[in-house]
Amino acid sequence: MKGTAALLAIFAVLATAQPVVAEEPECYDLKIRAKPVAQIPTEIIDDPDYIVMSWPWFIDLEVERVLDGEFNEKKLTALAVLHTRYIAETRVYLLRRNMLGGLNILRPERPESLTRCDAGIEPMAPYIRPAEGQSLEDYRLAGEKAWADYLGYKKD
């Protein structure tokens, strides 16, 4: 009887356990030295039941130099998950391709341990997944409006 109870307890634990999911490979596609020239937060959930510590932002970067990877433009827009904006100073950014064809800014605990992604690595999920019928640009425009309203000015 005790053996049956123990076996049932094990099955109960296994049935309620979360499935194990492989984490994204710890790598980057592009390493650049750049300066943030625009930083637009997405709208924050306005619900008293939520405490928002970090949320998606659009970060426009002026590329000073490509340190690793292939990139020929002087500016790019990437998605980041932040609590507040970056300091507007030039710094090194590690970026990863996302499934929407854009880039995510990575914030690894140990950036020095990351290496460039192998060619066969799939892009990662974007930090923002637009709802049906919407685009990232819709989210950016809504964020710009909310930010302008919060700061008390209108964007022309």
URKAHU-V217238 format. One record per backbone hydrogen bond with DSSP energy under -1.0 kcal/mol. NH is the residue of the N-H (numbers start at 1). CO is the residue of the C=O. E is the energy in kcal/mol with one decimal. If there is no record, write none. Layout:
nh=(NH & NH)
co=(CO & CO)
e=(E & E)
This chain:
nh=(5 & 6 & 7 & 8 & 9 & 10 & 11 & 12 & 13 & 14 & 15 & 16 & 27 & 28 & 29 & 30 & 31 & 32 & 33 & 34 & 35 & 37 & 38 & 40 & 42 & 47 & 50 & 55 & 57 & 58 & 59 & 60 & 61 & 62 & 63 & 64 & 65 & 67 & 68 & 76 & 78 & 79 & 80 & 82 & 89 & 91 & 93 & 95 & 96 & 98 & 99 & 101 & 104 & 105 & 106 & 113 & 114 & 117 & 121 & 124 & 134 & 139 & 140 & 141 & 142 & 143 & 144 & 145 & 146 & 147 & 148 & 149 & 150 & 151 & 152 & 153)
co=(1 & 2 & 3 & 4 & 5 & 6 & 7 & 8 & 9 & 10 & 11 & 12 & 25 & 115 & 95 & 95 & 68 & 93 & 65 & 91 & 62 & 60 & 60 & 58 & 56 & 45 & 47 & 82 & 80 & 40 & 78 & 38 & 76 & 35 & 74 & 33 & 33 & 31 & 31 & 61 & 59 & 103 & 57 & 55 & 87 & 34 & 32 & 30 & 104 & 102 & 124 & 98 & 96 & 79 & 94 & 110 & 111 & 28 & 118 & 97 & 131 & 135 & 136 & 137 & 138 & 139 & 140 & 141 & 142 & 143 & 144 & 145 & 146 & 147 & 148 & 148)
e=(-2.3 & -2.4 & -2.3 & -2.6 & -2.2 & -2.1 & -2.3 & -2.3 & -2.2 & -2.5 & -2.5 & -1.4 & -1.6 & -1.8 & -3.0 & -1.9 & -3.0 & -2.4 & -2.9 & -2.7 & -2.1 & -2.9 & -1.2 & -2.8 & -2.5 & -1.1 & -2.2 & -2.3 & -2.9 & -3.2 & -3.0 & -2.9 & -3.4 & -2.9 & -2.7 & -2.8 & -1.9 & -2.7 & -1.9 & -2.0 & -2.7 & -2.7 & -2.1 & -2.2 & -2.8 & -2.5 & -3.0 & -3.1 & -2.5 & -2.2 & -2.0 & -2.0 & -2.9 & -3.6 & -3.0 & -2.0 & -1.3 & -3.3 & -1.6 & -2.3 & -2.4 & -1.5 & -2.5 & -2.8 & -2.1 & -2.3 & -2.8 & -2.3 & -2.6 & -2.7 & -2.5 & -2.8 & -2.4 & -2.4 & -1.2 & -2.6)
